[in-house]
Amino acid sequence: MAKKQFARSTSNRVLGGVLGGIADYFGWDANIVRLVFIVSILAGGVTPWLYLLAWIFIPNDKQVAEMDERADADKRDVTPDDQD
């Protein structure tokens, strides 16, 4: 089973994919996450800077997949060959 990693969504995005990535990670509906985020901004609970920082620092899902592929390629089989 693959390890679940947090990443911005490239397929479920409106602006930067941050809220789509949150929805994908937790298995939630992205539109509900977006609605809760907008309401929390209007209520003064969350600052829009938080979204900008997440956009800058969280890699997108394609970058995460490429990093996983490189990590798998770097692994090598260290079991001895069975020779009779």
Protein Blocks (a to p, Z undefined) as FASTA:
>chain_A
ZZddddddfklcfklommmmmmmmnopafklmmmmmmmmmmnopacfklmmmmmmmmccf
klmmmmmmmmmmmpccfbdcddZZ
